[in-house]
Amino acid sequence: MELADTAPAPARCPLCGGPNGCAMAVPRAANGLPPACWCMAAAFPPALLARVPPAARRQACICARCAAAQPPDSPGE
């Protein structure tokens, strides 16, 4: 089976495969709401999001390390 055939793991970064630290991937609290997460306030440049494999888009968060390694988009791009 190819890696592309497997479902993305919500707790793993789709770029590096490491833990993404996303609180959205943990079980919901008793009130049914997910806990707040760093990724909800993070800005992910379009160039970084474009690197996520199509099958993993909107399925797993990019980790903070990969997000920090991507330079912000330049104005006018």
Secondary structure by P-SEA (a helix, b strand, c coil): cccccccccccccccccccccccccccccccccccccccccccccaaaaaaccccccccccccaaaaaacccccccc
